[in-house]
Amino acid sequence: MSSSPFPHPLAPLREIAQALSAAWDLDSTLHLIGQKTTEVMNVDSCTIYLLDPDGQTLRLRATTGLARRALGRATLQVGEGMTGHAVAQNVPVFAAAAQHDPHFKWVDEAEETVFQSLLAVPLVIENRPLGALNVQTVQSHTFTANEVEMLSLIGDLAAGALAKAQLYDRQKRQIEELQALAQVSQAAIAPQYLDDMLDVVTDMVAKLVDAAACAIFLLDETGQHLVMRSAQRITSPYRPRPPLPINEGLTGSVARTGKPAYSANVQLDPRYAGPALAREEGLVSLLAVPLTVRERVIGVMNVYTNQVREFPESQRTLLATLANQTALAIENIRLMTHAAIVREMHHRIKNNLQTVAMLMQMQMAEADRLDTREVLQANINRIQSIAAVHEALSEKGFKLVDVREVIQRISRSTAALLASPERFLDIQIQGEALLLPSRAATSLTLVVNELLQNALEHGFVGRRSGRVVINFGRSPEEIVVLVQDDGVGLPPDYRRGLGLEIAESLVQDDLRGRIKFTPLPQGTEISIRLPRSLEQEIE
């Protein structure tokens, strides 16, 4: 890297700005920032850390010079290392001999030993820290004031682009959730079909009997109010009505009794609720007929004229027939909606019960040497894991499931079931939200719970305290989940038990991923790497 000032400092900034203007999603933006910064700064590595939702953890998200296996998993705390110090103090931090700087810290698995010099700047937008950007060189280099200013300006551009990309990703995720919702259940679109059908009916009726207006009201879930779902008026818009109590007015009496009602002039009829509104709209005569299915009233159809008029018997019969056919159509649409929901729930429950059956079949092979209490306890934990996924679905509809949130829930119950009075175990859930379709979410939840249970049961033998950290991250191609403990570690002759075999099977077969067991100086780390395509799959 040259130590001379930039002859044209605006040229590289313009180049970066032009490149970032074409990027939208977060991964592409991170990649462009890293590549362009490396080029214009003429350095050997550019690395970007982003803050986790906890606001304290900086996670490695992009790099041009560090080991790629560290992406999504390597972290620094705010204030930790030169990069974390830059974020904590909101100032650039740099050193020609970085490894001798008092704030320097090696980042696990990043393979930083070849680099000598480091310059880090915070990424901030509207006084809100987003992360940090650093550059490193293999040869010792003293960063000039121009170079520090240049990287700071790049950091400002990058922060704006990253904020835009994060917003874009959130909006894209919301769209994907809606698309998934539409795919998994016809219930999401049935209400639109219902309203379209009702609009056709009200329009047809108004023209058929030469009425001034036609409106359809349906009973709400309580059965105590009528809600206007469709209205057509020939001359001017029909104003929305508030919900009508069934114990008030002519329309309410039709819903209560199931019998048609007629008023020659609603503007003067004391039985009619809202005569002033009728005068404003020029509505005069009213024929109200019930919408009935199997002797059960589900709504009312009102037909108005703009002058006093009797409805002949032929028109009354026609309107009653149309009302009955409309009621049947409404009921069919509702039945289709309920059937779609039942089918979807049946499909999901069947899949999860098959998963439970598969896990129990795996246990049968070792039934002779397994402790009954342990087997029951393990299966309770697995069923609770699946139940937690369904609970998340029930709260948010048929949307994607946040696996991190589900693990946060079930880790407490798992720890409570396996805890002993003489031992204190700290379980921490860190990292980004991870939204997956329900099937993948269920499998990953089972895997992480198996690993957590294994760590709690075997990782702290003879210890009075310990910690398990479950970490969620991403690289451009993979979802990264780490389960780390500071326990006794794996013995040299360690043989994986059934729980870990189940975890491996789920990762490889259901999630198309990889799982790796790594001894640590104190404890064990299990890393799970899954394809990012899981996030896009629609069930």
LINLIN-V386720 format. One line per field, one symbol per residue. ss: DSSP state (H for helix, E for strand, L for the rest). psi: psi as a letter, one per 20 degrees, with the letter a starting at -180 (. if undefined). burial: + if it has 24 or more other C-alpha atoms within 12 Angstrom, else -. A space follows every 50 residues. Layout:
ss->???
psi->???
burial->???
//
This chain:
ss->LLLLLLLLHHHHHHHHHHHHHLLLLHHHHHHHHHHHHHHHHLLLEEEEEE ELLLLLEEEEEEELLLLHHHLLLLEEELLLHHHHHHHHHLLLEEELLHHH LLLLLLLLLLLLLLLLEEEEEEEEELLEEEEEEEEEELLLLLLLHHHHHH HHHHHHHHHHHHHHHHHHHHHHHHHHHHHHHHHHLLHHHHHHHHHHHHHH HHHHHHHHLLLLEEEEEEELLLLLEEEEEEEEELLLLLLLLLLEELLLHH HHHHHHHLLLEEELLLLLLLLLLLHHHHHHHLLLLEEEEEEEELLEEEEE EEEELLLLLLLLHHHHHHHHHHHHHHHHHHHHHHHHHHHHHHHHHHHHHH HHHHHHHHHHHHHHLLHHHLLHHHHHHHHHHHHHHHHHHHHHHHHHLLLL EEHHHHHHHHHHHHHHHHLLLLLEEEEEEEELLLEELHHHHHHHHHHHHH HHHHHHHHLLLLLLEEEEEEEEEELLLEEEEEEEELLLLLLLLLLLLHHH HHHHHHHHHHLLLEEEEEEELLEEEEEEEEEHHHHHLLL
psi->pqjqqphnhhghghggghghhiqgrgggggggggghggghilrippqppq prhijipppohqqihrphiipihpqqqpiprhghhhghilqqpqphmhii phiqppppjilihiqgqpppqqoppljophbqpqqqqgqppoprhhhghg hggghgghgghhgghggghghghhghghggghgipihhighggghgghhg ghgggghgjlqhqpqppqpahijiqppphqpppghrqoqqqrpppijqrg ghhghghjqqqqphoihioiipolhghhghikpeqpopqqopoljppiaq pppqrjrppqorhghggghgghgghggggghgghhgghhggggghggggg ghhhggggghhhhhhkhhjqpgghgggghggghhgghhghghghhjamaq pohggghhgihghghhhiqqhjpppppppraqqopqrhghggghggghhg hgggghhiikpjqirrpppppprqrhiqppppopqkbirpqhkpppahgh hgggggggghikaqppppprhobqpppppqpihhhiqp.
burial->+----+-----++-+++-++--++++++++++++++++-+++++++++++ ++---++++++++++++++++++++++++-++++++++-++++++++++- --+++++--+-+--++++++++++----+++++++++--++++---++++ ++++++++++++++++------+--++-+++--+++++-+---++-+++- ++++++--+-+++++++++-----++++++++++---+-----+++--++ +++++++++++++++++----++-+--+--++++++++++++----++++ +++++++-+-+----+--++-+++-++++++-++--+--++--+---+-- -+--++--++--+-----------+--++++++++++++++++---++++ +++++++++++++++--++-----++++++++++++++++++++++++++ ++++++++++-----+++++++++++-+++++++++++++-------+++ -++++++--++-+++++-----++++++++++-++--++
//
